[in-house]
Amino acid sequence: MTHQLHIQHLLWRFGFGPKAADWAKWQTLTPAAAWANLRKTALQTPVEPLIIADSVLDGLLKGIGETVDMERRELSKEEKKEVRQRSRSGLQRLNLQWTDTMTHSGAQLREKMAFFWHGHFASRNINVLYQQQLLHVVRTHALGNFGALLTEVSKSAAMLSFLNNQQNKKKKPNENFAREVMELFTLGRGQYTETDVKEAARAFTGWGHKLDGTFAFRKIWHDDDNKTVLGQTGRWDGDDVLRILLEQPATARWMVRKLYRFLVNDTQIPEQRVAELAAIFRKNNYEIMPLLDAIAQSAWFYEDQNIGRKIKSPVELWVGMCRQLNVQLEQPDHQILLQNALGQVLFYPPNVAGWPGGRNWIDATSLLLRLRIPQMVAANGDFDLNTKDDDDQLMGEGKKSALRRKLAATVDFSALERLFPKANASALPLDMARFLWQLPTPTPPTEVLRRHTDTSNHPQQVRSTAIQLMATPEYQLC
């Protein structure tokens, strides 16, 4: 029991949960061997770019803006409309492609960490080409060096555009980008002054991008005078500021604390442990893998207080369910409507701080929908959604409204049937609860389950028991 729970805990926190079809293999491994398998697969699997931007949009944007005076050529009204229409559709397809990759990729560790960085470097940009480029950056550097990742993200068109650095010019600096780089991406609040923000903004003047998304340093817009940032004075540019931020111990502590909330526990965060992990992060020059090794190979990671205590985000819930039941939707774009109703649509964070997570995922409406999803999937049932007021997320469905759709899906229960053979039918509820619930001591309501499950034959009993267990508050935890 303890061994099984530990392996499942590892797979949920550093991935999107175990596939029923692969579980027999994972059960034979120790936690150390399982971690070695996760990291080896992720590090050795090539990062295949997810490419959505079509040739028309690509051709419309590439090369425009390279003029003699380095000013970016503005799109016409008609061109802007075409970009927005194609980008909205493209972002939906990019969402579905990445969701499918999270579900089926063997490089679970990389995709889970890319999901973390997607929330950390939150960018809401309607241009699918820019979002596609930023996603490739976070997937490529997800397990690499944080400094390299920070630099690449800071020079991405998606982030520079979202945080208005295209308007950051000498004699009229825009502070938005510099402020968020300090407050959200590196130091955290209270670790810098308003003067530091103003001086850093001057250093980032001239940082921009061309319409094809490539980084452009426009020297004519750059303030080349001395700046003082966090006590260091020089004729700094943006790269210098990023270097100075990485030199601050507060950056390692901020990043470790945020990653601890994501991977370990979002309510109990021992400061001494944060300090120890931050020291490891800095000692290894911000290499991400040694930090992940320190977490995954620790004894405290597997303590009861850290198991089954995190509420799954909407994406984690859905992807994990698809992995365990091998779900294939007839209308894949209905996943986006589900994401919208549950409060997490990929590429549409609520703001630059990303999704708050934790108990914010759950309210009376979202919990009821979460509990209904397994039954709707299994029964190809209709579902009513009270959508959020954001038409960009809704595929042109309109503003905030109630939508009715059929969640038609193919669900393959065969792997679960093999995991729980007929000989163990009497112990089925508890055995399946141990696999589907991430709790140290699961106590399923055995009698209630038996009254509400189909026991006409073994396959039906497995299927109905699985659906009943997944339609519980306990299944919302990992």
C-alpha positions, -999 to 999 in steps of 0.1 A, spaced: 0 0 0 27 25 10 48 16 -21 19 20 -44 8 53 -30 44 67 -32 47 58 -69 13 73 -76 23 104 -57 54 108 -77 36 103 -110 9 129 -101 32 156 -89 59 152 -115 34 142 -143 -3 139 -149 -9 107 -130 -4 70 -140 -19 54 -171 -38 23 -162 -22 5 -191 13 13 -178 6 8 -141 19 -28 -139 53 -16 -150 55 13 -125 44 -10 -96 76 -30 -100 99 1 -94 111 16 -62 104 54 -59 141 60 -67 139 39 -99 106 55 -109 121 89 -106 152 78 -126 128 66 -153 108 98 -153 138 120 -156 156 98 -182 126 97 -205 120 134 -203 157 143 -209 161 119 -238 129 126 -256 133 153 -283 112 184 -279 89 183 -310 76 219 -316 38 222 -316 31 242 -348 -3 257 -354 2 291 -371 -9 285 -407 9 297 -437 -14 326 -444 -9 341 -409 28 332 -409 32 350 -443 12 380 -431 35 386 -402 70 375 -412 94 402 -424 70 431 -418 85 458 -398 121 458 -410 122 494 -421 152 518 -422 143 537 -391 136 505 -372 100 515 -366 75 486 -368 51 488 -396 15 489 -382 -10 464 -396 -40 478 -414 -75 474 -399 -83 445 -422 -50 428 -414 -56 432 -377 -90 416 -381 -76 387 -400 -48 381 -375 -73 381 -346 -97 357 -363 -70 333 -374 -52 336 -340 -84 328 -320 -89 296 -339 -52 288 -338 -50 292 -301 -78 267 -296 -59 242 -318 -27 249 -300 -45 243 -267 -59 210 -279 -25 198 -293 -7 206 -261 -34 189 -240 -31 158 -262 7 159 -257 3 162 -219 -20 132 -220 0 108 -242 37 119 -241 61 97 -223 80 128 -213 56 135 -185 82 153 -163 90 178 -191 53 185 -199 44 189 -162 72 214 -157 63 232 -189 28 235 -175 43 251 -143 64 276 -164 33 283 -185 16 296 -153 47 313 -139 55 332 -171 18 340 -177 12 357 -210 -22 365 -225 -15 374 -261 -41 368 -288 -14 363 -315 -11 325 -319 23 328 -336 38 345 -305 21 321 -281 33 292 -301 69 305 -299 66 311 -262 53 276 -256 82 261 -275 106 282 -252 91 269 -220 89 233 -233 125 234 -245 139 249 -213 115 233 -188 142 211 -173 172 232 -183 186 264 -168 163 290 -152 185 319 -163 184 308 -199 146 303 -197 142 337 -181 162 354 -208 144 336 -237 109 344 -222 119 380 -216 129 384 -252 98 366 -266 73 386 -286 44 372 -265 58 386 -233 72 419 -246 39 426 -263 18 416 -233 38 437 -209 40 468 -233 78 468 -237 72 477 -274 63 511 -260 94 513 -237 115 541 -252 142 565 -242 129 596 -225 95 579 -221 101 546 -204 72 521 -198 77 504 -164 53 475 -169 77 449 -181 105 458 -156 80 457 -127 66 423 -135 100 407 -142 109 417 -106 76 412 -88 64 379 -105 93 363 -124 123 367 -100 124 386 -67 89 388 -54 73 418 -37 93 436 -10 127 428 -25 130 459 -47 122 496 -46 102 518 -70 135 534 -80 148 499 -90 118 495 -112 123 529 -129 160 523 -134 154 488 -148 127 501 -171 154 524 -186 176 494 -191 149 476 -210 143 505 -234 147 494 -270 138 458 -263 111 448 -288 102 424 -315 94 422 -352 61 411 -365 74 376 -371 81 373 -334 119 376 -335 136 397 -309 148 432 -319 170 456 -300 163 491 -313 194 510 -303 178 543 -312 152 538 -285 177 527 -258 187 548 -229 225 543 -227 232 564 -196 241 550 -162 214 533 -142 215 520 -106 196 487 -101 196 469 -68 227 488 -57 247 482 -89 255 511 -112 265 510 -149 253 516 -184 230 486 -181 208 470 -207 181 444 -203 206 415 -202 225 432 -174 193 436 -154 184 399 -157 220 390 -146 216 413 -115 183 397 -107 197 362 -108 225 373 -85 200 381 -57 194 353 -32 158 364 -31 153 351 -66 162 316 -57 140 317 -26 110 331 -46 113 304 -73 118 276 -48 88 286 -27 66 288 -58 78 255 -71 73 239 -37 37 250 -37 33 234 -71 51 201 -65 48 195 -28 23 214 -7 6 247 -13 -4 254 23 25 241 45 58 255 33 87 252 58 110 282 55 140 262 65 133 237 37 129 266 12 163 280 23 180 246 19 165 241 -16 173 277 -26 209 270 -17 210 240 -39 194 260 -67 221 288 -65 249 263 -60 240 247 -93 238 280 -111 200 278 -114 200 244 -132 165 231 -127 171 193 -126 193 193 -95 165 211 -77 139 186 -89 163 158 -79 165 172 -44 127 173 -40 119 139 -56 147 120 -38 139 135 -3 121 115 24 98 145 32 83 145 -3 66 112 6 53 122 40 16 118 46 11 156 50 22 161 14 1 133 -2 -34 140 -15 -34 176 -2 -34 195 -34 -65 203 -54 -60 193 -90 -62 222 -114 -88 218 -142 -61 208 -167 -46 183 -143 -80 169 -135 -90 164 -172 -56 152 -184 -53 128 -155 -88 114 -162 -80 110 -199 -48 91 -190 -66 67 -166 -96 60 -188 -80 66 -223 -108 91 -232 -112 102 -268 -137 129 -274 -157 130 -307 -156 168 -305 -122 176 -290 -129 213 -289 -154 207 -261 -124 204 -238 -120 242 -242 -156 248 -230 -148 225 -200 -116 244 -193 -136 277 -195 -163 265 -171 -138 251 -146 -117 283 -147 -84 274 -165 -81 278 -203 -45 273 -215 -30 305 -230 -57 326 -213 -44 333 -177 -66 358 -158 -36 382 -155 2 383 -156 2 366 -121 -13 335 -136 -39 313 -120 -40 315 -82 -46 278 -77 -53 260 -44 -88 264 -31 -95 290 -58 -102 261 -81 -133 251 -62 -166 268 -57 -201 254 -55 -206 255 -93 -172 242 -104 -173 213 -78 -206 201 -91 -193 201 -127 -161 183 -116 -182 156 -100 -204 152 -130 -176 149 -157 -168 112 -152 -205 102 -156 -210 125 -186 -179 111 -203 -190 75 -197 -226 80 -207 -220 104 -237 -242 127 -218 -253 163 -224 -237 189 -202 -247 225 -194 -220 250 -190 -222 285 -174 -193 299 -194 -171 328 -183 -175 361 -201 -147 358 -225 -155 352 -262 -119 347 -272 -120 314 -251 -153 303 -264 -147 297 -301 -171 325 -311 -199 310 -290 -208 344 -277 -206 362 -244 -213 348 -210 -242 323 -213 -253 287 -206 -244 263 -233 -256 227 -238 -233 202 -255 -230 165 -258 -198 151 -243 -196 122 -267 -165 101 -260 -150 67 -264 -137 54 -231 -114 23 -230 -118 5 -197 -99 -26 -208 -67 -16 -190 -86 -11 -157 -103 -44 -162 -69 -61 -165 -56 -43 -134 -85 -55 -113 -93 -91 -122 -124 -109 -114 -108 -129 -86 -106 -97 -65 -142 -86 -71 -151 -86 -34 -122 -62 -27 -128 -41 -58 -140 -9 -43 -110 -5 -19 -85 -17 -45 -97 8 -70 -99 36 -45 -62 30 -37 -55 35 -74 -78 64 -81 -76 83 -48 -44 99 -36 -50 94 1 -28 77 27 -58 58 41 -87 57 16 -120 47 31 -145 44 2 -182 40 11 -182 4 2 -219 -3 8 -230 28 -10 -208 19 -40 -222 -16 -41 -257 -3 -42 -249 21 -71 -227 0 -92 -236 -25 -120 -226 -60 -108 -241 -79 -136 -207 -89 -149 -171 -81 -140 -164 -55 -168 -195 -36 -158 -186 -37 -121 -151 -23 -129 -165 5 -151 -193 16 -128 -170 14 -97 -144 36 -115 -170 62 -125 -184 63 -90 -150 68 -74 -140 95 -98 -172 114 -92 -161 121 -56 -145 150 -38 -116 126 -30 -107 123 -67 -102 161 -69 -71 157 -48 -36 146 -57 
